[in-house]
Amino acid sequence: MRSLSGVQSSGKLHIGNYFGAIRQFIRLQDTTQGFYFVANLHALTTQTDPAVAEDNTREVVLSFLSLGLDPAKATLFRQSDVPQVTELSWYLSCQTSFGLLQRCHAYKDKVGQGIIPTHALFAYPVLMASDIIIFDSDIVPVGEDQRQHIEVARDIAIKFNQVYGEVLRVPESYILDDSATVPGVDGRKMSKSYGNAIDIFAPEKELKKIVMSIVTDSRSVEEPKDPDTNNVFNIYKLMASKKDVEAMRGRFLAGGLGYGDAKKLLLGRILDYFGEARRRREALEKDSAYVDKVLADGANRAREVAGSTIARVRKAMGVPSML
């Protein structure tokens, strides 16, 4: 079984990225043939600084490897290194209705945030469908918030097959049951676009500053507190053992635990939980040759698989193969 998923290179990865998706990708690499990519073409819908675009792409690659993605088990590559993806995107666009794209919530959300409504932003779901379909993906592991994009990819593949025959594999959604919606420092869903994220690989001093800025209510140290509505507790429980979670819950309910001390406990838990990944990241930053080789090998493997799919599509549509 082949699984595929990607992460947009829009900045540094945070705790929400890890518990929402990346943790599950890493687990699946032991049971599926995994293809995981850095979606640097998707990022261009909002990025215009080339230096930032390049740095952000490298950032995601380093983070994937640091967090446990194993190139011996899964294929890691940059989206832009597989030109067949954008070629297929055009072919799929020819069978994608305007109305289908109009119904996609991501476009409406971005425009609502003030982003200029470009063609690329509107056609984003078609490129995402191409990402999935080009690799004959069986499953696409995503969180619930990405379900619509997978359904759109299925609709596009089905419509294409209705016109040209059974050319494309229709992917299945694989909703991650144990994915978590992680609160940011302001209580909203953790997101780079909200500026409320906790960077996994931030220097310890900077990480402490971020954690200590988590929004809490005005209850005093002595007062009992509701752990289930508390941002500090809800982040802490993602990384702590059941015993430690229950211990903190009890201290919140009993009173006597101040928010400052709770945040210090959370900081220690983050440093411990991601300690190995942070150390691995330091080593990878000094070994650019290894990272480059991983990307080169991944691109070669990805292009090989994508080339097979694009050949089928070209033949079905009557597009001559390249000389």
N, C-alpha and C positions, 0 to 999 in steps of 0.2 A: 504494500500500500504506500502511495506517495502522498506526502503532506507538503503544503507550501504556505508560507506566510511572510510578511515583511514588516519593517518598521521605517517610517518616514524619517529622513535625516533633517529634522527641523530643530535640532539642538541636543543638549545633553540628556541622556536617559535618566529617569527618576524612579523612585520606588513604585509609583503607580504603573509605569511601563513593565517593571519586573513582575509584580504580582498580578497584573492584568493580563499579561501575555507571555513574556519571555520565559518565565519559569516553566510554563506549559510546553513551549517550543523545545526546551532543553530536555524535558521528560520524554517527549515524543521521538526524539532522535534515537532512542534505544529500541523503539518498536515500529517505526516507519522509515521510509526513505525520505529524508527531509531536505527540502530546498528552502533556504531562508535568505532573504535579500534586503539590502538597504535601498529604500525607495527614494533615491535621489532625484529621479525625474518628477515624481509627484511633488517633491518639496519645491520645485521651481515655480509652482503656482503662487507661492508667496515669497520666495527668496530671490533677490536680485543682485546681491553682492557675491561675486564668484569666489572670493577668498573664504567667505563664511560658508558657502555651499560646500566647498571642498573640505574645510575643517569639520563641518558637521557630519559629512559622510564618513570621514575617518573616525570620528568620535563614536558613531554607532558600531562600526566594525570592531573597534577596540572593546567596546562595552559587551558586544555579543560574545567575543572570545573570552573576555575576562569573567563573564558570568557563567561560562561552562559550555558554550557551543563547541562541539568537537569536530574539526574539519575532517577527521577520519570517519565520522559517522554521518555527517550532514554536509550539504553543499552550501557554502556561504559566498554570496557574490553581490556586486553592485548592479542595480537595475540597468544603468546606462551601459554596462559592458555586454549587454545582450540586445543587439539591434533588432532582432526578430520580434521583440516585444512591441516596439513602436510600429513595426510593419503590420503585425497582426491587428494592432489597435485600429488601423485604418480599415482593414478588411471587415472587422467586426462593426465598425461605425456604419458601414454601408447597409447593415441589417438591423441597426438599433434605432428605434423610433424616438422622436423628439419628446413625445409624451412620457416615455419611460424615464428619461433623464430628468424631466421636469419634476417628477415625483420624488426624486432622491433628496433626502433631508440634509445631507452633508453640504450640498450646494447652497441651500437656503440658509443653513446655519452660518456658513462662511460669509455670505453676503450680509447677513444680519450683524456680523461682527465688523462690518465696514470694509471688507476685502473687495477689491474691484472685480466685478463679475466677468471674467475673461472666458474665452472659449475653452481654454485648458481646464479651468475650474469646473465649467459645466460638463465637459467631457471626461472628467476625472474617473467616473465609474467604468467607462469603456476601457481606459488604460488599465484600471485595476482588474477588469475581467480578462484582459489580455495577459496580465501577469500570471493569473491563475491558469487560464486555459492553455497557454503556450507550453506548459510543463506537464500536460496530461494529469493534472492534480486530481487525486481521489477525494481528499479532504482538505479543508482550509480551516485551521484552528484560529478562531477569533473570539472576542468577547461579544456579549449580547448587542452592544452598540454598533457592531459591524455586520450584523445579520443582514440588513437590507442590501449591502453591497454584494454579498454572496448570492442573494436571491436574484439581484440584477445580473450577475455573471451567469447564473444558471439560465435566466430568461434569454440572454443574448446567445448563449451556446445552443439552446434549444431552437431558437428562431433560425440560426445559421444552418443547423442540421435539417430543418424543415425545407430549406431552400436548396441545399447542396448535398443532402444525404448525410449519413452518419459519419461525419468527418471529425467532430470534436467530442472529447470526453466531457460529460456534464458533471461538474464538481458537486460534492455534498458539503453542506455546512457542518462544522464540527464546533459547536458552541462549548466553550470551556466552562464546565460546571464549577470548577474550583477557582475560576478567575475572580479577582476581587476588585471592587470599586474602592479605590483608596482616597481618603479625604486629603486635601491639600492643607497648607498651613492656615488657610482662611475658612476651612470647612467645606468648600465646594470640592467637586471632583478634582483630584490632582491633575494638572495640565500645564504644559509649558506656556500655552496661550493665555492662561490666567495668571501666570507669574507666581504660582503658589506651590511650586514643586520642591521636593527634597532630592537633590542630586546625589545619586549613589556614590559617586567618586569625587565629591567635593573634598578639598583639604579639611582636615579635622576642625580647624578653627572656624572655617566658613560654615561647615556642617553644623557646628554647635550654634552659631548665630542663627541659622535657618530654623533649627529645632526649637530654640528658645523663643522664636517669634510666632509659634503656633498659637492661634487665637483660642482663648478660653473665656469662661464667664468670670464674674467678679466674686465668686464665693471665697471665703477665707480658708486658711489652712484647716481650721477646726471643723468646718461645716462638712457634712456628708455630701457626696457628689454622685451624679448618675454616670456610671462608666459608659453606658451604651450610647450616650449622646455626646461623649467627650472625644475630641479629635486626637488627643494624645493617646488615650487608651485604644482607640480604634486603629491606630497605626501600630502601636506596641504589640497588639495581639496577633498581628500578622507574622511576627518574627519570634515570639516567645513561646516557650513550652506551655502545655496546658496548666501545669502546676504554677508557673510564674504568672500566667494570665489570671488564674483564680486568686492568686495572692494579691495582685494589684487591684483586681475587682473588689476584694474584701476591704482593702485599705481605702479605696474611694468611698465605698458605702459606709464605712465606719467613721470617716472623717479623720483628720490628723495628717493627711498627705497633701502637701501643697503642690500647686501646679509646677512650680519651679523644680522641686525635687522629682516630680513625675517626668518632666521633660529631660532631666539628667539621666533618669533610668532609661528613657527612650533612646537618648543619644548613645548610651553604652550598648544598648541592644542592637542598634543599627551598625555600630562599629564592629561588634562581635559577629553579627549575622553575615555581613558583607566583607569581613576581614580578609578571607582568602581571595575573594574577587578583587579587592583593592590592591592586595599584594601582587596578584597576577597582572593587574593593569600596569603597575609600576614596571614590571619586567617587560611587558609587551611594548611599552612606550620606548624602550631602549633597543628593541629588536624589530626595526622597521622592515628588514629583509624578510623575516618570517611572515609578517603581516601581508606584505606584498605578494609573497608566494601563495599564501592562502587565497588571496583574492584572484590571482592569476589562475590557479588550479580550479577555483570555483567557477570562474568565468568560462573556462574551457569546457568544463562539464555541463554548465548551464546552456552554453551555445550548442553543444552537441545534441542535447535533448530538444531544445527549442527549434533547431534546424530540422529535425524530423517532423515536428508538427507543422512548421511553415511550409515544408515541401508538400504535405498532404493538402493543406489549404490552397496553395497555389494551383496544384493540379485540379482540385475540385472547382476552382473559380475560373480556370482557363488563363491563369497568369503564367507566362513562360518562366521557367527556372533561370536563375542567373547563369551566365556563361562562365 
